[in-house]
Amino acid sequence: KVFDQYLRTIQIPSFEFYFTNNKKTINYRYSDCLPEFDLPLTLSNENAKIKIFPTADWQTKDITADEEGLFNVSAIEDMYYINAREISK
């Protein structure tokens, strides 16, 4: 439903995420989007690479210390036409 999101709405999807206290798990989802929006995200740098499949429902993934650094708001927004924000839980 990526096509429908960008063609049929004026909303820019938001990628929301937060880490657990020990930074070994990330929780993430899309908001401000169609319920079926499912754009996969591939995040990478020189130390790590991860591919995630966010949806409108919260998801959880165990991550390494190197993968934690991939969740950089400005880097994600530079790569994808989405808003990204780290939230506190």
C-alpha positions as CSV (number, residue, x, y, z in Angstrom):
1,K,0.0,0.0,0.0
2,V,3.0,2.3,-0.4
3,F,1.6,3.6,-3.7
4,D,-1.8,4.4,-2.2
5,Q,-0.2,6.3,0.7
6,Y,1.8,8.7,-1.5
7,L,-0.7,9.0,-4.3
8,R,-4.0,9.2,-2.6
9,T,-3.3,11.1,0.7
10,I,-1.4,14.2,1.6
11,Q,-0.1,12.7,4.9
12,I,3.6,12.0,5.3
13,P,3.9,8.8,7.2
14,S,5.8,8.9,10.5
15,F,8.2,6.2,11.7
16,E,8.2,6.1,15.5
17,F,10.6,4.2,17.5
18,Y,11.9,3.8,21.1
19,F,14.6,1.6,22.7
20,T,14.2,-0.5,25.9
21,N,16.3,0.7,28.8
22,N,19.2,-1.5,28.0
23,K,19.2,-0.4,24.3
24,K,19.2,-4.1,23.2
25,T,15.6,-4.0,21.8
26,I,13.9,-1.5,19.5
27,N,10.1,-1.0,19.2
28,Y,8.8,0.7,16.1
29,R,5.7,1.4,14.0
30,Y,4.3,3.7,11.4
31,S,1.7,6.4,12.3
32,D,0.0,9.1,10.3
33,C,-0.6,6.7,7.4
34,L,-3.1,4.3,5.9
35,P,-3.6,1.2,8.0
36,E,-2.1,-1.0,5.3
37,F,1.1,1.1,4.7
38,D,4.1,-1.2,4.7
39,L,7.2,0.4,3.3
40,P,10.2,-1.7,4.4
41,L,13.2,0.2,5.7
42,T,16.8,-0.7,5.0
43,L,19.2,1.1,7.3
44,S,23.0,0.8,7.0
45,N,26.3,2.3,7.7
46,E,29.9,1.1,7.6
47,N,29.4,-1.0,10.8
48,A,25.9,-2.6,10.4
49,K,22.9,-3.1,8.2
50,I,19.3,-4.0,9.1
51,K,16.1,-4.4,7.2
52,I,12.8,-3.9,9.1
53,F,9.2,-4.1,8.0
54,P,7.2,-1.5,10.0
55,T,3.4,-1.5,10.0
56,A,0.9,0.5,11.9
57,D,1.2,-2.0,14.8
58,W,4.1,-1.9,17.2
59,Q,6.8,-4.4,16.5
60,T,9.9,-5.4,18.5
61,K,13.3,-6.4,17.3
62,D,16.5,-7.4,19.2
63,I,19.4,-5.3,18.0
64,T,23.2,-5.1,18.5
65,A,25.1,-2.0,19.7
66,D,26.2,-1.4,16.1
67,E,22.6,-1.6,14.8
68,E,21.4,0.9,17.5
69,G,23.4,3.6,15.7
70,L,21.4,3.1,12.5
71,F,18.2,4.6,14.1
72,N,19.2,8.2,13.5
73,V,16.3,10.4,12.8
74,S,18.0,12.7,10.2
75,A,19.6,9.8,8.4
76,I,16.3,8.0,8.1
77,E,14.5,11.1,6.8
78,D,17.3,11.7,4.3
79,M,16.8,8.2,2.9
80,Y,13.0,8.0,2.9
81,Y,10.1,10.3,2.4
82,I,8.8,9.8,5.9
83,N,9.0,11.7,9.2
84,A,11.0,9.9,11.8
85,R,10.9,10.4,15.5
86,E,12.3,8.8,18.6
87,I,9.7,8.8,21.3
88,S,9.9,8.1,25.0
89,K,8.0,5.3,26.6
